[in-house]
Amino acid sequence: MEQRTLYARRTGAAVLGLLVATNLVPWLGLLAGEMAASDALALWELAVAFGAYVVSAALLLAAWLLGRLRGAAAGTRIARPRLLGLKLAILAGALNLLLAAVVLLLGPGASVDPGVRLRLFAVVWISLVLPVELLAAYCKGHASAPAAAAPAGR
């Protein structure tokens, strides 16, 4: 039983790592497009992009830990959380790559102001991708939670 728990923790950590890594793709694509269009990026643009990346990594870790804590409590089991977490993580990765493709297709030559483009991208990313990632991290944490002890005398 201990071997299965270690396996679940390792796969949960691997999925978290993949979620965090795919978060970087659309943000860097957006910044690279802005750098190609102008000489330098504004400091606030860098702060928004990397701040969102760092905050999302912290939120994903917190969601995974919350899933572990809630999963250890009796009566709070999700049916097949490992599979659900994996499916949600794949969906979140696909959404990140889709956003990166849209950013690359629009390119820096779009008629939208770079500041407006960054704000619009942040709103879309925070409202679509981040909730899916947080739910995936919670489910993976839930799957790696230690099993609740059976009642004594049974």
C-alpha positions as CSV (number, residue, x, y, z in Angstrom):
1,M,0.0,0.0,0.0
2,E,2.9,2.4,0.8
3,Q,4.3,1.8,-2.7
4,R,1.1,2.9,-4.3
5,T,1.0,6.1,-2.3
6,L,4.6,6.9,-3.3
7,Y,3.7,6.2,-6.9
8,A,0.6,8.5,-6.7
9,R,2.7,11.3,-5.2
10,R,5.4,11.0,-7.9
11,T,2.8,11.0,-10.7
12,G,1.0,14.0,-9.1
13,A,4.3,15.9,-8.8
14,A,5.1,15.1,-12.5
15,V,1.7,16.3,-13.6
16,L,2.2,19.5,-11.5
17,G,5.5,20.0,-13.2
18,L,4.0,19.6,-16.7
19,L,1.2,22.1,-15.8
20,V,3.7,24.7,-14.6
21,A,5.9,24.1,-17.7
22,T,3.0,24.5,-20.1
23,N,2.0,27.7,-18.4
24,L,5.2,29.3,-19.5
25,V,4.6,28.6,-23.2
26,P,1.8,31.1,-24.0
27,W,3.3,33.8,-21.7
28,L,6.7,33.6,-23.3
29,G,5.1,33.5,-26.8
30,L,3.3,36.7,-26.0
31,L,6.4,38.4,-24.6
32,A,8.5,37.2,-27.5
33,G,6.0,38.7,-30.0
34,E,6.0,42.0,-28.2
35,M,9.8,42.1,-28.2
36,A,9.9,41.4,-31.9
37,A,7.5,44.3,-32.5
38,S,9.3,46.9,-30.4
39,D,12.7,47.5,-29.0
40,A,12.0,46.8,-25.3
41,L,9.2,45.7,-23.1
42,A,7.7,47.8,-20.4
43,L,8.5,46.8,-16.9
44,W,4.9,46.2,-16.1
45,E,4.5,43.8,-19.0
46,L,7.3,41.7,-17.6
47,A,5.9,41.9,-14.1
48,V,2.4,40.8,-15.3
49,A,3.7,37.9,-17.3
50,F,6.2,36.5,-14.8
51,G,4.0,37.4,-11.9
52,A,1.1,35.4,-13.3
53,Y,3.5,32.5,-13.9
54,V,4.9,32.5,-10.4
55,V,1.5,33.0,-8.7
56,S,-0.1,30.2,-10.8
57,A,2.7,27.8,-9.8
58,A,2.1,28.7,-6.1
59,L,-1.7,28.2,-6.6
60,L,-1.2,24.9,-8.2
61,L,1.0,23.7,-5.4
62,A,-1.6,24.9,-2.9
63,A,-4.4,23.2,-4.7
64,W,-2.4,19.9,-4.8
65,L,-1.7,20.2,-1.0
66,L,-5.4,21.0,-0.3
67,G,-6.4,18.0,-2.3
68,R,-4.1,15.8,-0.2
69,L,-5.5,17.2,3.0
70,R,-9.1,16.9,2.0
71,G,-8.5,13.5,0.5
72,A,-7.2,12.2,3.8
73,A,-10.4,13.2,5.6
74,A,-13.0,10.5,5.8
75,G,-15.9,10.8,3.4
76,T,-14.4,13.3,1.0
77,R,-13.4,10.9,-1.8
78,I,-13.7,11.8,-5.5
79,A,-14.5,8.9,-7.8
80,R,-11.3,8.1,-9.8
81,P,-9.5,11.3,-8.9
82,R,-6.2,10.2,-10.6
83,L,-7.9,9.7,-14.0
84,L,-10.0,12.9,-13.7
85,G,-6.8,14.9,-12.7
86,L,-5.0,13.5,-15.7
87,K,-7.8,14.4,-18.1
88,L,-8.0,17.9,-16.7
89,A,-4.2,18.3,-16.9
90,I,-4.2,17.3,-20.5
91,L,-7.1,19.7,-21.2
92,A,-5.2,22.5,-19.5
93,G,-2.0,21.8,-21.4
94,A,-4.0,21.8,-24.7
95,L,-5.6,25.1,-23.8
96,N,-2.2,26.6,-23.0
97,L,-0.9,25.4,-26.4
98,L,-4.0,26.6,-28.1
99,L,-3.5,30.1,-26.6
100,A,0.1,30.1,-27.6
101,A,-0.9,29.2,-31.2
102,V,-3.4,32.0,-31.2
103,V,-0.7,34.4,-29.9
104,L,1.7,33.3,-32.6
105,L,-0.9,33.5,-35.4
106,L,-2.0,37.0,-34.5
107,G,1.6,38.0,-34.1
108,P,3.0,41.4,-33.2
109,G,1.5,42.9,-36.4
110,A,-2.0,42.9,-35.1
111,S,-3.8,46.2,-34.8
112,V,-4.3,45.8,-31.1
113,D,-2.2,47.9,-28.7
114,P,0.4,45.6,-26.9
115,G,-0.9,46.7,-23.5
116,V,-4.5,45.8,-24.4
117,R,-3.4,42.5,-25.9
118,L,-1.6,41.6,-22.7
119,R,-4.6,42.5,-20.5
120,L,-6.9,40.6,-22.8
121,F,-4.6,37.5,-22.8
122,A,-4.4,37.6,-19.0
123,V,-8.1,37.7,-18.6
124,V,-8.7,34.8,-21.0
125,W,-5.9,32.8,-19.4
126,I,-7.1,33.4,-15.9
127,S,-10.7,32.7,-16.7
128,L,-10.2,29.6,-18.9
129,V,-6.9,27.8,-18.2
130,L,-6.1,28.5,-14.5
131,P,-9.4,27.1,-13.1
132,V,-8.9,23.8,-15.1
133,E,-5.3,23.6,-13.9
134,L,-6.4,24.2,-10.3
135,L,-9.0,21.5,-10.4
136,A,-6.5,19.1,-12.0
137,A,-4.0,19.8,-9.3
138,Y,-6.6,19.3,-6.6
139,C,-7.7,16.0,-8.1
140,K,-4.1,14.8,-8.4
141,G,-3.5,15.8,-4.7
142,H,-6.7,14.0,-3.7
143,A,-5.5,10.8,-5.5
144,S,-2.2,10.9,-3.7
145,A,-3.7,11.4,-0.2
146,P,-3.1,8.6,2.3
147,A,-6.1,6.3,2.8
148,A,-8.1,7.0,5.9
149,A,-7.6,4.5,8.7
150,A,-10.4,1.9,9.0
151,P,-12.4,2.1,12.3
152,A,-11.1,0.0,15.1
153,G,-12.9,-3.2,15.9
154,R,-14.0,-4.1,12.4
